[in-house]
Amino acid sequence: MAGSPVQHDVAACARAWQTLRLAHARVAERLETDLERECGLALNEFDVLLYLRARRDRETCISDLLDAVTLSQPALSRLVARLEARGLVARSGAHHDARATAVCLTDAGAALIDRAIQVHAMAVHETLTSKFSEAEQAALLQLLSQIGN
């Protein structure tokens, strides 16, 4: 990096990181507990089903699912195989590439993710959004969006 380094408050950076990490852990723990209890889903499984639901009208390859979860390709393939064994997704050859595998929700998978979305929304509301006013929620979303983009 050319020029002088940007000055920053090291302690403030550490506090920001720790606070964000702890908030994420609290929400994720609640989500994992509720989704497992109510729907029999792990958080990564929920994320994959949610991604497939959003792309219901488009062919989705296993490699596309890497956008939904932070798993390696082999771990993601095993997760998809478990979801298929449970009848929640179906795999087939991709139309655009004979070497690729397409994945889609089954009717059972669609019904489960619709139920899981309600469980997810309640957990996020109770552990996160209910703590803020509407204006604070909008500001939080806007701030977090800056990180995610």
C-alpha positions in Angstrom: 0.0 0.0 0.0 1.5 3.3 -1.1 1.6 6.3 1.2 1.2 6.4 5.0 -0.8 3.8 6.7 -4.4 4.7 7.7 -4.6 5.4 11.4 -7.2 3.5 13.3 -8.2 2.7 16.9 -6.9 -0.8 17.5 -9.1 -1.2 20.6 -12.2 0.0 18.7 -11.5 -2.5 16.0 -11.1 -5.3 18.5 -14.4 -4.3 20.2 -16.3 -4.1 16.9 -15.0 -7.6 15.9 -15.8 -9.2 19.2 -19.3 -7.5 19.4 -20.2 -8.6 15.9 -18.9 -12.1 16.5 -20.8 -12.5 19.8 -24.0 -11.2 18.3 -23.7 -13.5 15.3 -23.0 -16.5 17.7 -26.1 -15.7 19.8 -28.4 -15.5 16.8 -26.8 -18.6 15.1 -27.1 -20.6 18.3 -30.8 -19.8 18.6 -31.4 -20.5 14.9 -29.6 -23.9 15.1 -31.6 -24.9 18.2 -35.0 -23.9 16.9 -34.5 -25.2 13.3 -33.3 -28.5 14.6 -36.1 -28.9 17.1 -38.9 -27.6 14.9 -37.8 -28.8 11.5 -35.0 -31.3 11.9 -32.7 -29.0 9.9 -29.1 -27.9 10.5 -28.4 -24.2 9.7 -26.4 -25.1 6.6 -29.3 -27.3 5.4 -31.7 -24.4 6.0 -29.4 -22.1 4.0 -29.3 -24.6 1.0 -33.1 -25.1 1.0 -33.7 -21.4 1.3 -31.3 -20.7 -1.7 -33.1 -23.3 -3.7 -36.5 -21.8 -2.8 -35.3 -18.4 -4.0 -34.1 -19.9 -7.3 -37.1 -22.2 -7.8 -37.6 -21.3 -11.4 -34.0 -21.5 -12.4 -31.7 -24.5 -12.8 -29.3 -24.6 -9.8 -26.1 -26.6 -9.9 -24.4 -27.8 -6.8 -21.6 -25.4 -7.5 -24.1 -22.5 -7.3 -25.0 -23.6 -3.8 -21.5 -22.5 -2.7 -23.0 -19.0 -2.6 -25.4 -20.2 0.1 -23.0 -21.8 2.5 -19.4 -21.6 3.6 -18.6 -25.3 2.9 -16.1 -26.9 0.6 -17.4 -28.5 -2.6 -17.0 -32.1 -1.1 -18.8 -31.2 2.2 -21.6 -29.5 0.2 -22.0 -32.5 -2.0 -22.4 -34.7 1.1 -25.0 -32.2 2.5 -27.0 -32.4 -0.7 -26.8 -36.2 -0.6 -28.2 -36.1 2.9 -31.0 -33.8 1.8 -31.8 -36.0 -1.1 -31.9 -39.1 1.1 -34.5 -37.3 3.2 -36.5 -36.6 0.1 -36.1 -32.8 0.4 -34.1 -32.3 -2.9 -33.7 -34.1 -6.1 -30.5 -34.2 -8.2 -30.4 -34.6 -12.0 -28.0 -33.8 -14.8 -27.7 -30.1 -15.7 -29.2 -29.1 -19.0 -26.3 -26.7 -19.9 -23.4 -29.0 -18.8 -23.6 -32.8 -18.8 -20.8 -32.9 -16.2 -22.7 -30.7 -13.7 -25.4 -31.8 -11.3 -28.6 -29.8 -10.9 -30.5 -29.7 -7.6 -34.1 -28.7 -7.0 -36.5 -28.8 -4.1 -39.0 -31.6 -3.9 -42.6 -30.9 -2.7 -41.5 -32.1 0.7 -38.5 -29.8 0.7 -40.6 -26.8 -0.4 -43.1 -27.5 2.4 -40.3 -27.9 5.0 -38.5 -24.7 4.0 -41.8 -22.8 4.1 -42.2 -24.0 7.7 -38.6 -23.4 8.5 -38.7 -19.8 7.3 -41.4 -19.1 9.9 -39.2 -20.6 12.6 -36.2 -18.7 11.3 -38.1 -15.4 11.3 -39.3 -15.8 14.9 -35.8 -16.7 16.1 -34.2 -13.7 14.3 -36.9 -11.4 15.6 -36.6 -12.5 19.2 -32.8 -12.5 19.3 -32.1 -9.6 17.0 -34.6 -7.3 15.4 -36.9 -6.9 18.4 -34.1 -5.2 20.2 -34.3 -2.2 17.8 -36.8 0.4 16.6 -37.8 0.3 13.0 -35.3 3.1 12.2 -32.5 1.3 14.0 -33.4 -1.9 12.1 -33.2 -0.1 8.8 -29.8 1.5 9.9 -28.5 -1.9 11.0 -29.5 -3.5 7.7 -27.9 -0.7 5.8 -24.7 -0.9 7.8 -24.4 -4.6 7.5 -25.1 -4.4 3.8 -22.0 -2.3 3.4 -19.9 -5.2 4.9 -21.6 -7.8 2.8 -21.1 -6.1 -0.5 
